[in-house]
Amino acid sequence: MNELIVRHWRRCWASIRFKFCSAALPSIWVAICVVPQLALAQQAILPGTQGAAQVSPASSSSDNSLEEIVIVAERRKENLQDAPITVTAVSAAALESAGVTGTTELANAISGLSMPQSQGTPMPHIRGVGNTALGTGIENSVALYVDGVYHGSASFSALTFNNIAQLEVAKGPQGTLFGRNATGGLIQVLTLDPQPGFSGSASLGYGNYNTITEEAYVTGGSSTIAADLAFQSSQQLTGWGTNVYNGDQVNRQALDQSVRSKWLFNPLDGTTLRVIFDYAENNSTTGALRNYGDSPNIYYPKGYFASLPTFDIDANQQPYRNKKGGGVSVQLDQDLGFASLVNTMAYRQDSIRNYIDIDTGPLPVISVLTQSADTQATEELQLLSPTGSSWKWATGLYYYHATAGNVPGYTNFGGAAVNPRTNITMSTNNSTETTNSIAAYGQVTKEVLPHTDLTVGARFTNEERSVDSVSSGLTRNLTTTGPNYINQSSTTNVPTWRVALEHKFTDDVMAYISDSRGFKSGGYNLSNGDAAYSPEKLAAYEAGLKTEFLSHRLTVNSSLFYYDYKNIQVSRFVNGQSLIYNGAAATSFGMDLDVTARVGAGLTVRAGVELVRDYFTSFSNADYFLTCPSGPNGVCSLSATGNQLPQTPTATGTLNVDYRQPLAQDAGALTYTLNTVINSSSFYAPNNELRQPGYGLLNGSILWTSAQDGWTVRLWGKNLTDKIYAYGVNQSPGAIAASYAAPRTYGITLGKKF
């Protein structure tokens, strides 16, 4: 054990030293050197404005009242209880108590949000709307924004943070103000703004599977200029399983590391400039593909995988996944008097190298090496109505430019996977998809009757996509085929809108109805012949009620929704890689319920429930594998009309209980936290052939906080009942591959605030 830890620290220090000296983020060193000097030069204190959202005590005489939650889901600061949309806002403390350390664990805190994964890529689903395909250039149906910047790369959306101010999840299409691929909803991460003075925090943790975590956050400066630096790193030295083919470990996150620095400038009254740098790297084999139980696999005899432990694999190709990426953004906030101007420019890039054994077994049948590179540049200019205006409006222009490419990708075939007509043993694809999208939008809210507000918004998007591709092959006798060239382009013009009517019956009771439209962009399948797929569209109708009771000690928010979902982008697997095609239509309807209660001194309960009924109304050409007339060894097209949408449990629920108990004689306080997540059964694919049984997860922690000097000790555990379940299953003509979620994990974390 000691030797493992020593080797870990040597590797960790070498990695950190390299990253910080390689100019990937040169401003980080500047932050470390300058922030303390800014603190010494401080002459005034900057008012506490945390970027875009904040939590403050509600106006109540009771010490047991809930905190007021301020959100920006409509591009302006407003009380969560006053927003006519279904949105869940969670503070950093609430995320920590729910055991959420990154975007992949958000389902622990948000009911109705499912987070299936494939090869380390989260594919969020909300109310049955979500992406089921993984590949270069494919974007999620639930948009991810971090500090106002859209993250288009789905493969690089598994983020870990230690400087979150607040996280918001808006359900339903955000087709007006957040129109970029927000069909299912919006995940918005807001990080802390730098603060004057000098302060920070640091922590060190150790968990089972020899997992070591380190986090640090420092901030400081003056009222004119302030900066911060956030760093986190996690290394899992022992995997959950083993590749029995070669004895190497799998299901192991060798390194998850990120660094983020924000600079805040206030040169003049009414002028604020934020400059943000970030970089992240992840080396992992978590979610390693293996045969799904003992399901049919045409390359291996029946029963071959029956005795293979869940987290082990038996593959001749050792899996690995390496991701690197980062970006910079600049946001200007200017008070113009009659309006506020917000201009946000950003640039991001990432690269991914991923090796997968598609046949899931020890023979050299099918393996895929994916090497992809993504870049994006965005520019958004907004004008927002001044605070307190009787007309609440927002208008803007948005530009998005992105490239996504295989550089190149390789697929290897052997044995029974070699096509006898072509004899190709290796295919190569070098392709790039380019996207140029521009949108204009506006939304206005006005009181039309006493205590009744009408909201009308619209957005128009023009998008051009093109693909340039060259592919070739190598045969058994080492002759080449091709090259084959493809050059295609398409243009899409899509209007979306939102109309909502809200009425305040009292200061504590508000009801609303809304009609919204959203769309998700089309594109090209870069790994599978560059076939085009069309945009999907969603019409959403919603009615909601937001209430507060017992002097702000209880909030109960509920909503009913009905979706008409057209031209749905669904996935199939060809030669081990996913391909998107259109053709399906679906309907879903249901309800959401979120309850937060301050039960007594120190005791807070948060609960959420979502119920969904969904089904395909038209889907005549779905892929089936296990129920084909020819038997379970191929693929056929059959109707999925009436089937349930994939990755959509009929019922989901979350429950979080926090109890803080002060200790006698200034010994600090203990905080007990219990978090549970319940999901009913769901299906992995539109054919509904394979069902994920319903399951529940139990997480918990005990936190000791010192009375005065900022020390903390946390004992934590996740998946305490050691529930084993697959969070991703890929059906293909030859094999059914599965990725499994983490087993029981637990550990201890020592922290210090200063």
C-alpha positions in Angstrom: 0.0 0.0 0.0 2.7 2.5 1.0 4.7 1.8 -2.3 1.5 2.4 -4.3 0.9 5.7 -2.6 4.5 6.8 -3.1 4.4 5.9 -6.8 1.1 7.7 -7.1 2.5 10.9 -5.7 5.5 10.8 -7.9 3.3 10.3 -11.0 0.8 13.0 -9.8 3.5 15.6 -9.2 5.2 14.8 -12.6 1.8 15.2 -14.3 0.9 18.4 -12.5 4.4 19.9 -13.2 4.2 19.1 -16.9 0.7 20.5 -17.3 1.5 23.7 -15.5 4.8 24.2 -17.3 3.5 23.3 -20.8 1.7 26.6 -21.4 -1.7 24.9 -21.7 -2.9 27.5 -19.2 -0.1 30.0 -18.6 -2.4 32.3 -16.7 -2.7 29.8 -13.9 0.8 30.5 -12.8 0.1 34.2 -13.0 -3.0 33.6 -10.8 -0.9 31.8 -8.1 1.7 34.6 -8.1 -0.6 37.6 -8.5 -3.7 36.8 -6.3 -1.8 37.2 -3.0 -0.4 40.5 -4.2 -3.9 41.7 -5.2 -5.1 40.8 -1.7 -2.3 42.9 -0.1 -3.2 45.8 -2.3 -6.9 45.6 -1.5 -8.5 48.9 -0.7 -12.2 48.1 -1.0 -14.5 45.2 -0.7 -16.4 44.0 -3.7 -20.1 43.3 -3.1 -20.8 39.6 -3.1 -22.1 39.0 -6.7 -21.7 35.4 -7.7 -21.8 35.6 -11.4 -25.3 34.8 -12.3 -27.0 33.1 -9.4 -26.9 33.0 -5.7 -28.6 31.7 -2.5 -29.7 34.1 0.2 -31.9 33.8 3.3 -35.6 34.3 2.5 -37.3 37.3 4.0 -38.8 35.6 7.0 -38.6 36.2 10.7 -38.1 32.5 11.3 -34.6 31.1 11.7 -35.9 27.9 10.2 -37.0 29.4 6.8 -35.6 28.0 3.6 -33.1 30.0 1.6 -34.2 31.9 -1.3 -32.9 30.5 -4.6 -32.1 32.9 -7.4 -31.8 31.4 -10.9 -30.8 32.7 -14.4 -32.7 30.1 -16.4 -34.4 33.0 -18.3 -31.2 35.0 -18.7 -32.1 37.2 -15.8 -31.9 36.9 -12.0 -35.2 35.9 -10.5 -36.5 33.9 -7.6 -37.0 30.2 -8.5 -40.6 30.5 -7.2 -41.3 33.3 -9.7 -40.0 31.5 -12.9 -42.8 30.0 -15.1 -40.7 27.0 -16.1 -39.8 23.6 -14.5 -36.3 24.1 -13.2 -34.4 22.5 -10.3 -31.6 24.6 -8.8 -29.0 22.9 -6.5 -26.3 24.7 -4.5 -22.8 23.4 -4.2 -23.5 22.3 -0.6 -26.6 20.3 -1.7 -24.6 18.7 -4.5 -21.9 17.6 -2.1 -24.5 16.2 0.3 -26.1 14.2 -2.5 -22.7 12.7 -3.4 -22.5 14.6 -6.7 -18.9 15.5 -7.8 -19.5 15.8 -11.6 -22.1 15.9 -14.3 -22.2 12.1 -14.6 -23.8 11.9 -11.1 -26.5 14.6 -11.5 -29.3 12.0 -11.5 -28.6 11.6 -7.7 -30.0 15.1 -7.2 -32.4 15.7 -10.0 -35.5 13.6 -10.4 -36.5 12.8 -14.0 -33.0 13.1 -15.2 -31.3 9.9 -16.3 -27.7 9.8 -17.1 -26.8 6.7 -19.2 -23.2 6.5 -20.4 -21.3 4.9 -23.2 -17.5 4.8 -23.2 -17.3 7.5 -20.5 -19.7 9.9 -22.4 -22.8 10.9 -20.5 -26.0 11.0 -22.6 -28.6 12.9 -20.4 -32.3 12.2 -20.9 -35.1 14.4 -19.5 -38.7 13.3 -19.9 -37.8 10.7 -22.5 -35.8 13.1 -24.6 -32.1 12.4 -25.0 -29.4 11.1 -27.3 -28.7 7.4 -27.6 -25.7 7.6 -30.0 -22.1 8.2 -29.3 -19.7 9.4 -32.0 -17.6 12.2 -33.4 -19.7 15.4 -34.0 -22.8 14.1 -32.2 -24.3 16.6 -29.8 -26.5 15.8 -26.8 -30.2 16.7 -26.8 -29.8 18.2 -23.3 -27.6 21.2 -23.7 -24.7 21.9 -21.3 -23.7 25.4 -20.5 -20.8 26.4 -18.2 -20.7 30.0 -17.1 -22.8 31.0 -20.1 -20.8 29.0 -22.7 -22.3 26.1 -24.6 -20.3 22.9 -24.6 -21.0 21.2 -27.9 -18.8 18.1 -27.6 -20.9 15.4 -26.0 -17.8 13.2 -25.6 -16.2 15.9 -23.4 -19.3 16.7 -21.2 -18.2 14.5 -18.3 -17.0 17.3 -16.1 -15.8 17.4 -12.5 -15.9 20.6 -10.5 -14.8 21.9 -7.1 -15.9 25.5 -7.5 -19.6 25.3 -8.3 -21.8 28.2 -7.1 -25.0 26.7 -8.3 -26.3 24.2 -10.9 -29.6 24.5 -12.7 -31.5 21.9 -14.7 -34.4 23.2 -16.8 -36.8 20.6 -18.1 -38.3 20.9 -21.5 -37.2 22.6 -24.8 -35.3 25.9 -24.2 -35.8 26.9 -27.8 -35.9 30.7 -27.3 -33.1 31.8 -25.0 -31.0 28.7 -25.0 -31.8 27.4 -28.5 -28.6 25.5 -29.2 -29.7 21.8 -29.1 -31.8 22.2 -26.0 -34.6 19.9 -27.1 -34.8 17.9 -23.8 -33.6 20.7 -21.5 -30.7 22.5 -20.2 -27.9 21.8 -17.6 -26.4 25.1 -16.6 -23.3 25.1 -14.3 -22.4 28.4 -12.6 -19.0 28.7 -11.0 -17.9 31.0 -8.1 -16.8 34.5 -8.9 -13.5 35.6 -7.4 -13.7 37.5 -4.2 -11.6 40.2 -2.7 -9.2 39.6 0.2 -7.5 36.2 0.3 -9.3 33.0 1.0 -9.7 29.4 -0.2 -10.0 25.8 0.6 -8.1 22.5 0.2 -8.9 18.9 0.7 -7.3 15.5 0.5 -9.2 12.2 0.3 -8.7 8.5 0.2 -11.2 5.8 -0.8 -11.5 2.2 -1.6 -9.9 0.9 -4.8 -6.9 3.0 -3.7 -8.5 6.2 -4.9 -6.8 9.4 -4.0 -8.4 12.8 -4.5 -6.9 16.3 -4.2 -8.8 19.6 -4.4 -7.7 23.2 -4.0 -9.4 26.6 -4.4 -7.8 30.0 -3.8 -9.3 33.5 -4.5 -8.3 37.0 -3.8 -7.9 40.6 -5.0 -9.5 44.0 -4.7 -12.7 45.7 -5.7 -11.1 46.5 -9.1 -9.5 43.1 -10.0 -9.8 39.7 -8.4 -8.9 36.2 -9.5 -9.3 32.6 -8.5 -7.8 29.2 -9.2 -9.6 25.9 -8.8 -7.8 22.5 -9.2 -9.0 19.0 -8.7 -7.4 15.6 -9.3 -8.5 12.0 -8.8 -6.5 8.8 -9.3 -7.9 5.3 -8.9 -4.9 3.0 -8.5 -6.9 -0.2 -8.5 -9.6 -1.1 -11.0 -13.0 -2.6 -10.2 -12.1 -5.5 -12.5 -9.5 -7.3 -14.6 -9.1 -8.2 -18.2 -8.7 -12.0 -17.8 -7.1 -12.2 -21.3 -3.9 -10.4 -20.2 -4.3 -9.8 -16.4 -4.4 -6.0 -16.7 -6.8 -3.9 -14.7 -10.0 -2.4 -16.2 -12.8 -0.2 -15.0 -10.2 2.1 -13.5 -10.0 5.9 -13.7 -6.2 6.4 -13.8 -6.4 10.2 -13.9 -9.2 12.7 -13.8 -7.7 16.2 -13.5 -8.9 19.7 -14.2 -7.9 23.3 -13.5 -9.9 26.4 -13.9 -9.1 30.1 -13.3 -11.5 33.1 -13.5 -10.4 36.7 -13.6 -12.9 39.5 -12.6 -12.2 43.1 -13.6 -14.3 46.1 -12.5 -12.6 49.1 -14.2 -15.6 51.4 -14.1 -18.9 51.6 -12.4 -21.3 49.5 -14.4 -18.6 47.6 -16.3 -17.5 44.1 -15.4 -15.2 41.8 -17.4 -14.8 38.1 -16.7 -12.0 36.0 -18.3 -12.0 32.3 -17.7 -9.5 29.6 -18.6 -10.0 25.9 -18.1 -8.2 22.6 -18.9 -9.1 19.0 -18.2 -7.7 15.5 -18.8 -9.1 12.1 -18.2 -7.4 8.7 -18.7 -9.8 5.9 -17.9 -11.1 2.4 -18.7 -14.3 2.8 -16.6 -17.4 1.5 -18.4 -15.2 -1.1 -20.2 -17.4 -3.0 -22.7 -18.1 -6.6 -22.0 -20.7 -9.1 -23.3 -24.1 -8.3 -21.7 -24.4 -11.3 -19.3 -24.6 -14.4 -21.4 -26.6 -12.9 -24.2 -26.0 -14.3 -27.8 -22.7 -13.5 -29.4 -22.2 -14.9 -32.9 -18.4 -15.0 -32.5 -18.4 -17.2 -29.4 -20.2 -20.3 -28.3 -23.3 -20.1 -26.0 -22.3 -19.9 -22.4 -18.7 -18.6 -23.0 -19.3 -15.5 -20.9 -21.6 -17.1 -18.3 -19.0 -17.3 -15.5 -17.3 -13.9 -16.2 -17.5 -11.6 -13.2 -19.5 -8.4 -13.8 -16.6 -6.0 -13.8 -14.2 -8.2 -15.6 -13.7 -8.5 -19.4 -12.1 -11.1 -21.6 -10.8 -9.1 -24.6 -7.7 -9.4 -26.7 -7.6 -5.6 -27.1 -7.0 -3.8 -23.8 -9.4 -0.8 -23.7 -8.2 2.7 -23.0 -9.6 6.2 -23.3 -7.7 9.4 -23.2 -9.4 12.8 -23.3 -7.8 16.3 -23.2 -9.4 19.6 -23.7 -10.0 23.1 -22.5 -10.9 26.6 -23.5 -11.1 30.3 -22.8 -14.0 32.7 -22.5 -14.4 36.5 -22.2 -17.7 38.0 -20.9 -18.3 41.7 -20.8 -21.2 43.1 -18.7 -22.0 46.8 -19.4 -24.8 48.8 -17.8 -26.2 51.1 -20.5 -28.8 52.6 -18.4 -31.8 51.7 -20.6 -30.5 48.1 -20.8 -27.6 45.7 -19.8 -25.3 44.6 -22.5 -23.7 41.1 -22.2 -21.2 39.9 -24.7 -19.7 36.4 -24.4 -16.9 35.1 -26.6 -15.5 31.6 -26.2 -13.1 29.1 -27.8 -12.9 25.5 -26.9 -11.0 22.4 -28.2 -10.6 18.8 -27.2 -9.2 15.5 -28.5 -10.1 12.0 -27.7 -8.4 8.7 -28.3 -10.5 5.6 -27.6 -9.7 1.9 -28.3 -12.6 -0.6 -28.1 -12.9 -4.3 -28.5 -16.3 -4.5 -30.2 -16.8 -8.3 -30.2 -16.1 -8.2 -26.4 -14.0 -11.5 -26.5 -10.5 -12.8 -26.8 -10.4 -13.4 -30.6 -9.2 -10.7 -33.0 -12.6 -10.2 -34.6 -13.6 -6.4 -34.5 -11.8 -3.6 -32.8 -12.2 0.2 -33.2 -9.6 2.9 -32.6 -11.4 6.3 -32.5 -9.2 9.4 -32.7 -11.2 12.6 -32.8 -10.6 16.3 -32.5 -13.2 19.0 -31.9 -13.1 22.8 -31.9 -15.7 25.4 -31.4 -15.9 29.2 -31.3 -19.0 31.0 -30.1 -20.1 34.6 -29.9 -23.2 35.8 -28.2 -24.4 39.4 -27.8 -27.4 40.1 -25.5 -29.4 43.1 -24.5 -31.3 42.7 -21.2 -34.0 44.9 -19.7 -32.9 46.8 -16.6 -33.7 45.5 -13.1 -37.2 46.6 -12.0 -38.5 47.3 -15.4 -42.2 46.7 -16.0 -41.2 45.2 -19.3 -38.8 42.3 -18.8 -37.1 41.5 -22.0 -34.1 39.8 -23.5 -32.8 39.8 -27.0 -29.7 38.6 -28.7 -27.6 37.3 -31.5 -25.7 34.0 -31.3 -23.0 32.5 -33.6 -21.6 29.0 -33.4 -18.7 27.6 -35.5 -17.5 24.1 -34.9 -15.4 21.4 -36.5 -15.4 17.7 -35.5 -13.3 15.1 -37.2 -11.8 11.6 -37.1 -8.1 12.1 -37.5 -8.4 9.3 -38.5 -10.4 6.4 -37.2 -9.6 2.7 -37.7 -11.8 -0.4 -37.7 -10.1 -3.8 -37.7 -11.8 -7.0 -38.8 -10.7 -10.6 -38.3 -12.1 -14.1 -38.4 -15.8 -14.3 -39.0 -16.1 -10.5 -39.2 -14.3 -10.3 -42.5 -16.7 -9.8 -45.4 -16.0 -12.6 -47.9 -16.9 -10.4 -50.8 -14.5 -7.6 -50.0 -11.9 -9.4 -47.7 -11.3 -6.0 -46.0 -9.4 -6.4 -42.7 -9.0 -2.7 -41.9 -11.0 0.4 -42.8 -9.8 3.9 -42.3 -12.0 7.0 -42.1 -10.6 10.6 -42.1 -13.5 13.0 -42.1 -14.4 16.4 -40.8 -17.8 18.0 -40.2 -18.1 21.8 -40.1 -21.0 23.6 -38.6 -21.9 27.3 -38.9 -25.0 28.4 -37.1 -26.4 31.9 -36.5 -29.5 32.7 -34.5 -31.5 35.8 -33.5 -33.8 35.6 -30.5 -36.0 37.7 -28.3 -38.4 37.3 -25.3 -40.5 39.7 -23.4 -42.6 39.4 -20.3 -45.3 42.0 -19.4 -48.1 42.2 -16.9 -51.3 42.1 -18.9 -53.8 41.8 -16.1 -53.4 42.4 -12.3 -50.9 39.8 -11.1 -50.9 38.1 -14.6 -47.9 38.1 -16.8 -47.6 37.1 -20.5 -44.3 35.9 -21.9 -43.7 35.7 -25.7 -40.4 34.7 -27.2 -39.1 33.5 -30.6 -35.8 32.4 -32.1 -34.8 31.9 -35.7 -31.8 29.6 -36.5 -29.9 29.3 -39.7 -27.5 26.4 -39.8 -25.1 25.1 -42.4 -23.3 21.8 -42.0 -20.8 20.2 -44.4 -18.7 17.1 -44.4 -15.4 16.3 -46.1 -14.3 12.7 -45.9 -11.9 10.2 -47.4 -12.0 6.5 -46.6 -10.0 3.5 -47.7 -9.5 -0.2 -46.8 -6.9 -2.9 -46.6 -7.6 -6.5 -47.7 -6.3 -9.8 -46.5 -3.7 -9.9 -49.3 -2.5 -6.4 -48.3 -4.0 -4.6 -51.3 -5.8 -1.3 -50.7 -9.3 -0.2 -51.7 -10.4 3.3 -52.4 -9.8 6.0 -51.6 -13.4 7.1 -51.5 -14.2 10.8 -51.3 -17.4 12.4 -49.9 -18.2 16.1 -49.9 -21.7 17.1 -48.8 -23.5 20.1 -47.3 -26.9 21.0 -46.0 -28.7 24.1 -44.7 -31.5 24.2 -42.1 -33.7 27.1 -41.2 -35.8 26.6 -38.0 -38.1 28.9 -36.1 -38.8 28.1 -32.4 -40.9 29.9 -29.9 -42.3 30.0 -26.4 -45.6 31.5 -25.1 -46.4 31.4 -21.3 -49.1 32.9 -19.1 -48.5 33.1 -15.3 -50.7 34.3 -12.5 -49.9 35.1 -8.9 -52.8 34.2 -6.7 -50.8 35.3 -3.6 -47.2 36.1 -2.8 -46.7 32.4 -2.2 -48.8 30.8 -4.9 -48.1 31.1 -8.7 -49.5 29.1 -11.6 -48.5 29.0 -15.3 -49.2 27.4 -18.6 -46.8 27.4 -21.6 -46.4 26.3 -25.2 -42.8 25.8 -26.3 -40.9 24.5 -29.4 -37.4 23.1 -29.6 -35.1 21.4 -32.1 -31.9 19.4 -32.2 -29.6 19.9 -35.2 -29.1 17.3 -37.9 -25.6 16.2 -39.1 -23.5 13.5 -40.6 -22.4 10.1 -39.3 -18.7 10.5 -39.6 -17.8 7.0 -38.6 -20.3 5.2 -40.9 -20.2 6.4 -44.5 -21.1 10.0 -43.6 -24.8 9.4 -44.0 -26.9 12.5 -43.2 -29.6 12.7 -40.6 -32.2 15.4 -40.1 -33.1 17.6 -37.2 -35.5 16.4 -34.6 -38.3 18.7 -33.3 -40.4 18.8 -30.1 -43.6 20.6 -29.2 -44.1 20.9 -25.5 -47.2 21.9 -23.5 -46.9 22.5 -19.8 -48.9 23.7 -16.8 -47.2 24.3 -13.4 -47.9 25.4 -9.9 -45.3 26.9 -7.5 -46.2 27.3 -3.8 -44.6 28.2 -0.5 -46.1 27.4 2.9 -45.4 27.8 6.6 -43.5 31.1 6.5 -41.1 29.9 3.8 -40.3 26.6 5.5 -42.0 24.5 2.8 -41.9 24.7 -1.0 -44.0 22.5 -3.3 -43.5 22.9 -7.0 -45.3 20.7 -9.5 -46.0 20.6 -13.3 -47.8 18.6 -15.9 -46.4 18.2 -19.4 -47.4 16.8 -22.8 -44.8 16.3 -25.6 -45.2 15.7 -29.3 -41.8 14.5 -30.5 -41.1 14.3 -34.3 -38.4 13.0 -36.5 -36.6 11.5 -33.5 -32.9 10.8 -34.0 -32.3 7.1 -33.0 -29.2 5.1 -33.1 -28.1 1.7 -34.5 -24.6 0.1 -34.5 -22.8 -0.8 -37.7 -19.4 -2.3 -37.6 -19.1 -1.5 -34.0 -19.9 2.2 -34.3 -23.1 4.1 -33.7 -25.1 5.6 -36.5 -28.0 8.0 -36.3 -31.1 7.8 -38.5 -34.5 9.4 -38.4 -38.1 8.3 -38.9 -39.7 7.9 -35.5 -42.4 9.9 -33.8 -43.4 9.7 -30.1 -45.7 11.1 -27.5 -44.9 11.5 -23.8 -46.8 13.0 -20.9 -46.4 13.1 -17.2 -45.8 15.1 -14.0 -43.0 16.5 -11.9 -43.1 17.2 -8.2 -40.3 18.9 -6.1 -40.6 19.4 -2.4 -38.2 21.1 0.0 -38.9 21.4 3.7 -37.1 22.8 6.7 -38.6 20.3 9.1 -36.9 21.7 12.2 -33.7 23.3 13.4 -30.9 21.8 11.4 -33.1 19.3 9.5 -33.8 19.8 5.8 -35.5 17.4 3.4 -35.5 17.6 -0.4 -37.5 15.2 -2.5 -38.4 14.9 -6.2 -40.6 12.6 -8.2 -41.3 12.3 -11.9 -43.9 10.1 -13.6 -43.8 9.6 -17.4 -45.9 7.7 -19.9 -44.2 7.6 -23.3 -44.4 5.6 -26.4 -43.6 5.7 -30.1 -46.6 6.7 -32.2 -44.9 5.8 -35.5 -41.7 3.8 -35.9 -41.9 1.2 -38.6 -38.2 0.4 -39.2 -36.6 -0.1 -35.8 -33.7 -2.5 -35.5 -34.4 -5.8 -33.7 -31.9 -8.4 -32.8 -33.2 -11.0 -30.4 -36.8 -11.5 -31.8 -36.1 -11.6 -35.6 -37.8 -14.4 -37.5 -34.4 -15.8 -38.5 -33.2 -16.0 -34.9 -31.0 -14.0 -32.5 -27.9 -13.9 -34.7 -28.6 -10.9 -37.0 -30.7 -7.8 -37.4 -34.1 -7.1 -38.9 -36.5 -4.1 -39.3 -39.7 -4.4 -37.4 -42.3 -1.9 -36.0 -41.6 -0.3 -32.6 -44.9 1.6 -32.6 -46.3 1.5 -29.1 -42.9 0.7 -27.5 -41.5 2.8 -24.7 -38.7 5.3 -25.5 -35.2 4.2 -24.5 -33.6 5.2 -21.2 -36.9 6.6 -19.8 -38.1 5.1 -16.5 -41.8 5.4 -15.9 -41.1 6.7 -12.3 -38.0 8.3 -10.8 -37.5 9.7 -7.4 -34.8 11.4 -5.3 -34.7 11.9 -1.5 -32.1 13.9 0.3 -32.1 14.4 4.1 -29.6 16.7 5.9 -29.4 17.0 9.7 -26.9 19.3 11.3 -26.2 18.7 15.0 -24.1 21.2 16.9 -21.7 19.7 19.5 -21.2 20.8 23.0 -18.2 22.8 24.3 -17.3 24.4 21.0 -16.5 21.0 19.5 -18.0 22.0 16.1 -20.9 20.3 14.5 -21.9 17.0 12.8 -23.9 16.9 9.6 -25.6 13.6 8.7 -26.7 13.2 5.1 -28.7 10.5 3.4 -29.4 10.4 -0.3 -31.4 7.8 -2.2 -32.3 7.5 -5.9 -35.1 5.3 -7.2 -35.7 4.3 -10.8 -38.4 2.1 -12.2 -37.5 -0.3 -15.0 -36.6 1.1 -18.5 -35.5 -0.2 -21.9 -32.1 0.3 -23.5 -33.3 0.6 -27.1 -36.5 1.4 -29.1 -37.0 -2.4 -29.8 -37.7 -2.9 -26.0 -35.9 -6.3 -26.2 -33.7 -5.7 -23.2 -35.0 -4.2 -20.0 -33.1 -2.6 -17.2 -34.9 -3.7 -14.0 -35.8 -1.0 -11.5 -33.2 -0.2 -8.9 -32.4 2.1 -6.0 -29.1 3.7 -4.9 -28.2 4.7 -1.4 -25.6 7.3 -0.6 -24.6 8.9 2.6 -22.0 10.9 4.6 -21.1 12.2 8.0 -19.4 15.5 8.1 -17.6 17.0 11.1 -16.9 20.8 10.9 -14.7 22.5 13.5 -16.1 25.4 15.4 -13.6 28.1 14.4 -10.6 27.1 12.4 -12.2 25.7 9.2 -11.2 22.0 9.4 -13.6 19.4 8.1 -13.6 15.6 8.1 -16.1 13.7 5.9 -16.9 10.0 5.9 -18.8 9.2 2.7 -20.2 6.2 0.8 -21.8 5.8 -2.6 -24.0 2.9 -3.7 -23.9 1.6 -0.2 -26.1 -1.4 -1.0 -23.6 -2.4 -3.8 -26.3 -2.4 -6.5 -24.9 -3.7 -9.8 -26.6 -2.4 -12.9 -25.7 -1.5 -16.5 -25.9 2.1 -17.4 -25.3 1.5 -21.1 -26.1 -1.5 -23.4 -25.3 -1.4 -27.1 -27.1 -3.9 -29.4 -25.5 -4.8 -32.7 -25.9 -7.7 -35.2 -23.0 -9.7 -33.7 -22.9 -9.0 -30.0 -24.6 -7.1 -27.2 -22.1 -5.0 -25.2 -22.7 -3.5 -21.8 -21.0 -0.9 -19.5 -21.6 -1.2 -15.8 -21.9 1.6 -13.2 -19.6 1.8 -10.2 -19.9 -0.7 -7.3 -19.9 0.4 -3.7 -17.3 3.1 -3.0 -16.4 4.8 0.3 -13.7 6.9 1.8 -12.7 9.8 4.0 -11.9 13.4 3.0 -10.0 15.9 5.1 -10.6 19.6 4.3 -9.5 23.0 5.4 -11.0 26.5 4.6 -8.9 29.6 5.1 
